[in-house]
Amino acid sequence: MLRRHRLTARVLPWLCLALAFGCGASSEDGEGVSNGPDPDASSDVSSADSVEDAGSDAAQTEGSVDDGGTEDASPSDAGASDATGVDSPPPEPLTYENVVLDVSGDPDCSEFDGAYHLYLPEQIHQNGSTIGGRVVGYRSPDLVHWSPLGQVFHNTNQSYGGAVTQGLWAPEVLAWGGKYYLFYVNVMSGGLDSQVGNKDIAVVESDDPADFDKGTQRKVLLDNGYAYIDPSPFQDPKSQGLYLLYKRRNAAGTGTSIVIRPMKDPFAFSGGETLLLDSKDVPGVGQLEHPMLHAAKNVYYLLFSFGEGDQPTYRINYATATTPLGPFTLRGTLFASDTNLSGNVQKKVIAPGASSIVEDGAGQTWIVYRQKKTAATTFADRGVCIDPVAFDPAKKEVNGTPTKGVVRPGPKF
């Protein structure tokens, strides 16, 4: 899905620059936490994103730590790669070096209101138990310099159907009909299979892409006691039809699949599931997850992650079709780990996954994704990366080179 929604011009920052030698930081640059319910009074936050595997389905206690202390639950600005105000014009020439944002989790990136918005999940712990999670946001004028928005949503202490929240995974945001819709995974207690757990897909509506805690409507879209994970909304640029892709994990040991359903609006489906891809159809061992669709001329590209997200074998694959419902043909691997991960891995690509596609001001497509910073088997070492990619509908290919620790020309505006 092309995440490009230019709703305001970029003129004001230049005017401010000319009049006042730079606008400085906007009101959104600090640790601005929304005025919604505060779950943090006695919570411990795992900044390592311990429970959220963003669709990797690790055990829900993976890496969870409760040190008995009370940490500041507001996301710090330590991950912001530059103090430049988010509405300031990017320097020329712009360069970047991965990772561009040293925060864990699987990112979702879109362009709203003249700036790029990045969303990542974070789990909330209290007294040694995970009571839910939050979505933290970042904002950037150029995909390189990021400023924190703080908490934009949380699902702590929610309950329904006899289950209670135990985490929040895989947020993605859609601009539709003048409003914004946050799709996310409610990790709930219980479930039909103890190894799979109970993971539901929910959506919340807001007028502000930086504050879904004040959202006026929420709905659980999928809840059957099994694992519905990694929701990814897609609006077809040709038909304007709305769809939701997601990962389905069936009973333990029976594999995973990526499915799609048409939607009447962000709160209601208008048809049943169509299977797009099954894990048995992909060479190798691992799970299918983090699907996203991108349309280029008459070709629909299904990008997805495959493998186990805490291991170097994790990668981004893609398939193509001529309609959003398929059938899709597996084409190959877009990004994968470097073959030699011995020695210093500072410049080694490791376990790329969880892709979003956006454009810069010159129309170049960029992939926003995550990499591991080490070859260790852990989810706690991930960071946000960007690299240019090129879609070739004639050849049904997408090409690009993942990088880390190397200075490269950045996006253009």
C-alpha positions in Angstrom: 0.0 0.0 0.0 1.4 3.4 -0.9 1.3 5.4 2.3 1.1 8.9 0.9 -1.4 11.5 2.1 -0.3 15.1 1.5 -2.9 17.1 3.3 -1.0 20.3 3.9 1.7 22.2 2.1 5.3 22.5 3.2 5.4 26.3 2.7 5.1 27.4 6.4 8.5 26.0 7.6 10.3 27.8 4.8 8.6 31.1 5.7 9.4 30.6 9.4 13.0 29.9 8.4 13.3 33.1 6.4 11.7 35.2 9.1 13.1 33.7 12.3 16.2 31.7 11.3 14.3 28.5 11.8 11.1 27.6 13.4 12.6 25.4 16.0 10.7 22.4 17.4 7.0 22.2 16.9 4.6 21.6 19.8 4.7 17.9 19.0 8.5 17.5 19.3 8.8 16.7 23.0 7.5 13.9 25.0 3.9 14.9 24.3 1.7 12.2 25.8 -2.0 12.4 24.9 -4.5 13.4 27.4 -6.3 10.1 27.3 -6.5 7.6 30.2 -3.1 7.3 31.9 -2.2 3.7 32.4 1.2 4.5 33.8 0.6 5.3 37.5 2.1 2.1 38.7 3.3 0.5 35.4 6.7 -0.8 34.3 7.4 -0.5 30.6 9.5 -2.9 28.7 11.3 -0.7 26.2 12.6 -3.9 24.6 9.1 -4.5 23.2 9.3 -7.9 24.9 5.9 -9.2 24.3 5.2 -7.6 20.9 6.8 -9.6 18.2 4.8 -7.7 15.7 3.4 -10.9 14.3 6.3 -13.2 15.0 4.1 -15.1 17.6 6.9 -15.6 20.1 5.8 -16.8 23.5 4.0 -14.0 25.2 6.5 -13.9 28.0 9.4 -13.5 25.6 11.9 -11.2 27.2 9.4 -9.8 29.7 11.1 -8.1 32.6 9.6 -6.6 35.7 12.4 -5.2 37.8 10.1 -4.2 40.6 10.7 -0.5 40.0 8.4 2.0 38.4 9.8 3.4 35.1 8.7 6.5 33.3 6.0 5.1 31.0 6.2 8.0 28.6 8.4 7.1 25.6 11.6 9.0 25.9 13.1 11.0 23.1 16.3 9.0 23.2 15.4 7.3 20.0 15.0 10.6 18.0 17.9 10.7 15.7 18.1 14.5 15.5 16.8 17.5 17.5 15.7 19.2 14.3 12.0 20.3 14.5 9.8 17.9 12.6 8.5 20.7 10.4 11.8 22.1 9.4 13.0 21.7 5.8 15.5 18.8 5.4 19.2 19.8 4.9 20.6 19.6 1.4 22.0 17.2 0.5 20.3 14.9 2.8 22.0 11.6 3.8 21.1 8.8 6.1 22.7 5.8 7.8 20.7 2.8 9.1 19.4 2.5 11.7 17.7 5.8 11.4 15.7 5.4 14.6 17.0 3.2 17.4 13.8 1.9 18.8 12.5 -1.6 18.9 9.4 -3.2 17.4 8.1 -3.5 13.9 7.3 -0.1 12.4 4.3 1.2 10.4 4.9 4.4 8.4 2.6 6.7 6.5 2.6 10.3 5.3 -0.2 12.4 6.9 -0.7 16.1 7.1 2.6 16.9 5.3 4.8 14.7 7.5 5.7 11.1 7.9 4.2 9.4 10.9 5.7 6.2 12.4 3.9 3.9 14.8 5.5 1.2 17.0 4.1 -1.0 19.8 5.3 -1.1 23.4 4.1 -3.3 26.2 3.0 -2.2 29.6 3.8 -4.3 32.7 2.5 -4.0 36.2 3.6 -6.1 39.2 5.3 -8.6 36.9 2.3 -9.0 34.5 1.6 -7.6 31.1 -1.6 -5.6 31.4 -1.8 -4.2 27.9 0.2 -2.1 25.6 0.6 1.3 23.9 1.3 2.7 20.5 4.1 5.3 20.4 4.4 7.7 17.6 7.2 9.6 15.8 7.0 12.3 13.2 9.5 13.3 10.5 9.8 15.7 7.6 12.2 13.5 5.7 12.3 9.9 6.9 15.7 10.5 8.5 15.1 12.9 11.4 12.5 11.7 13.8 10.8 13.5 16.8 8.7 11.6 19.4 5.0 12.2 19.6 4.7 10.1 22.8 1.8 7.7 23.4 -0.8 7.9 20.8 -3.0 5.0 22.1 -3.2 2.3 24.8 -5.4 -0.7 25.4 -4.6 -1.4 29.1 -7.1 -3.2 31.3 -9.7 -3.7 28.6 -11.9 -6.8 28.9 -14.5 -8.5 26.8 -15.8 -12.0 26.3 -14.3 -13.1 29.6 -10.8 -12.2 28.5 -8.5 -9.3 29.5 -5.7 -7.5 27.7 -2.2 -8.8 27.9 -0.5 -6.8 25.2 -0.8 -4.8 22.0 0.9 -5.6 18.7 1.3 -4.5 15.1 -0.3 -1.1 14.8 -1.1 0.3 11.3 -2.9 3.5 10.5 -5.2 4.3 7.5 -6.4 7.7 6.3 -9.9 7.3 5.1 -12.8 9.7 4.6 -11.1 12.6 6.4 -10.4 10.6 9.5 -7.7 8.2 10.7 -8.1 4.6 11.7 -5.7 2.7 13.9 -5.8 -1.1 13.3 -4.0 -3.1 16.0 -3.8 -6.5 17.7 -5.4 -7.0 21.1 -3.4 -9.7 22.9 -6.0 -11.2 25.2 -6.0 -13.9 27.9 -7.3 -17.3 27.1 -7.7 -18.8 23.7 -8.7 -22.1 22.1 -5.0 -23.2 21.9 -2.6 -22.4 24.6 0.3 -22.3 22.2 -1.4 -19.9 19.8 -3.2 -17.8 22.4 -6.0 -15.3 21.9 -5.1 -12.4 19.6 -7.8 -10.2 18.1 -7.8 -7.4 15.5 -9.4 -4.2 16.6 -9.8 -0.7 15.1 -10.2 2.8 16.6 -11.2 6.0 14.8 -9.7 9.5 15.4 -9.6 13.0 14.0 -5.9 13.2 14.9 -3.2 10.8 13.6 -1.2 11.6 16.8 -3.9 10.9 19.3 -6.1 7.8 19.2 -6.8 7.7 22.9 -9.4 10.4 22.2 -10.9 8.3 19.4 -14.7 8.3 19.3 -15.3 4.8 18.0 -13.6 1.4 18.7 -14.5 -2.1 17.4 -13.1 -5.6 17.7 -13.2 -6.8 14.1 -12.0 -10.4 14.5 -12.3 -12.5 17.7 -12.5 -16.3 17.7 -10.0 -17.4 20.3 -7.2 -18.0 17.7 -4.5 -15.7 16.5 -5.5 -12.9 14.1 -2.4 -10.8 13.7 -0.7 -8.0 11.7 -3.7 -6.1 10.3 -2.8 -4.1 7.2 -5.5 -1.9 5.5 -5.2 -1.3 1.8 -7.3 1.1 -0.4 -7.1 0.1 -4.1 -6.0 3.2 -6.0 -8.0 1.9 -9.0 -11.3 0.9 -7.6 -11.0 2.8 -4.3 -12.2 -0.4 -2.7 -11.0 -1.0 0.9 -9.5 -4.2 2.1 -7.9 -5.6 5.2 -5.0 -8.1 5.0 -3.9 -10.0 8.0 -2.0 -13.0 9.2 -3.9 -16.1 10.5 -2.2 -18.6 12.7 -4.2 -21.7 13.1 -3.9 -24.5 15.7 -0.3 -25.0 16.7 1.7 -26.9 14.1 -0.7 -26.3 11.2 1.1 -23.3 9.7 0.2 -19.7 9.0 -1.4 -17.9 6.2 -2.1 -14.4 4.8 -5.7 -13.6 4.0 -7.6 -10.6 2.7 -11.2 -9.4 3.2 -13.1 -6.6 1.5 -14.5 -3.9 3.8 -17.5 -1.6 3.5 -15.8 0.9 5.8 -13.0 0.6 8.4 -15.6 -0.8 10.9 -17.3 -3.4 8.8 -16.4 -6.2 6.4 -18.3 -6.7 3.2 -17.2 -10.2 2.3 -15.4 -13.3 3.4 -11.7 -14.2 3.6 -9.6 -14.9 0.5 -6.5 -16.9 1.0 -3.5 -15.1 -0.6 -0.6 -17.2 0.6 0.1 -20.2 2.9 3.3 -20.9 4.7 3.6 -24.3 3.0 3.9 -22.5 -0.3 7.1 -20.6 0.7 10.5 -22.4 0.7 12.1 -22.6 4.1 10.9 -22.8 7.7 9.0 -20.1 9.4 5.9 -18.0 9.6 4.2 -15.7 7.1 3.5 -12.3 8.7 3.3 -8.6 8.2 1.6 -8.5 4.9 1.2 -5.2 2.9 -0.1 -4.5 -0.6 1.3 -1.9 -3.0 -0.1 -1.1 -6.4 2.2 -0.1 -9.3 0.4 0.4 -12.6 -1.5 -2.9 -13.3 0.5 -5.0 -10.8 -0.3 -5.6 -7.1 2.7 -6.4 -4.9 2.2 -8.4 -1.8 5.2 -7.8 0.5 5.5 -10.0 3.6 8.0 -11.2 6.2 8.9 -14.8 6.5 10.8 -16.8 9.1 11.2 -16.2 12.8 11.6 -12.6 13.7 14.3 -13.1 16.3 16.6 -15.0 14.0 18.9 -13.9 11.1 17.0 -16.1 8.6 14.1 -13.6 8.7 13.5 -11.8 5.5 11.1 -9.8 3.3 9.6 -11.7 0.3 7.1 -10.6 -2.3 4.5 -12.0 -4.7 2.5 -10.4 -7.5 -1.0 -10.5 -8.9 -3.2 -8.5 -11.2 -6.0 -8.0 -8.6 -5.9 -7.4 -4.9 -7.6 -10.8 -4.4 -5.0 -12.7 -6.4 -4.1 -15.3 -7.3 -0.6 -14.3 -6.2 2.6 -15.7 -7.7 5.6 -15.9 -5.4 8.5 -13.9 -7.0 11.3 -14.1 -4.5 13.2 -12.3 -1.8 13.5 -8.5 -1.6 15.6 -8.1 1.5 17.5 -10.7 3.4 20.4 -11.0 5.9 24.0 -10.8 4.7 25.4 -14.2 4.2 28.4 -13.8 6.5 27.4 -12.5 10.0 30.7 -13.3 11.7 32.9 -10.7 13.3 31.7 -7.0 13.6 28.1 -6.9 12.6 27.8 -3.1 12.7 27.5 -2.9 8.9 25.8 -6.3 8.4 22.2 -6.5 7.4 20.4 -8.8 9.8 16.8 -10.0 9.7 15.0 -7.3 7.7 11.2 -7.3 8.1 7.9 -5.5 8.5 7.7 -3.2 5.5 5.9 0.0 4.7 6.1 1.8 1.4 6.1 5.6 1.1 7.3 8.2 -1.4 9.6 11.2 -1.1 9.0 14.5 -2.6 10.7 13.5 -5.9 8.4 10.4 -6.3 11.0 7.9 -5.3 9.6 4.9 -3.3 11.2 4.1 0.0 10.7 1.1 2.2 10.5 1.7 6.0 11.3 -1.5 7.8 13.3 -2.9 10.7 16.5 -4.8 11.2 18.2 -6.6 14.1 21.4 -5.0 15.3 22.9 -8.3 16.4 22.8 -11.9 15.3 21.6 -13.0 18.8 18.2 -14.8 19.0 16.3 -12.0 20.6 13.5 -9.5 19.7 15.1 -6.8 21.9 17.7 -5.5 19.4 15.6 -4.1 16.5 15.8 -0.7 14.9 14.0 1.3 12.2 15.6 1.5 8.8 14.9 3.0 5.4 16.2 2.3 1.9 15.0 3.1 -1.7 13.3 0.5 -3.7 12.1 0.4 -7.3 8.9 -1.3 -8.6 9.1 -2.7 -12.1 5.6 -3.8 -13.2 6.8 -4.9 -16.6 9.0 -7.5 -15.1 6.8 -8.0 -12.0 9.9 -7.2 -9.8 10.8 -4.9 -7.0 14.4 -4.2 -6.5 16.5 -2.6 -3.7 19.5 -3.0 -1.5 19.2 -3.2 2.3 21.9 -1.3 4.2 23.2 -0.7 7.7 26.0 1.4 9.0 26.7 3.0 5.6 26.1 6.6 4.7 23.9 6.9 1.6 22.0 9.7 -0.3 18.7 10.4 1.5 15.2 11.2 0.3 14.6 14.2 -1.9 12.1 17.0 -1.5 
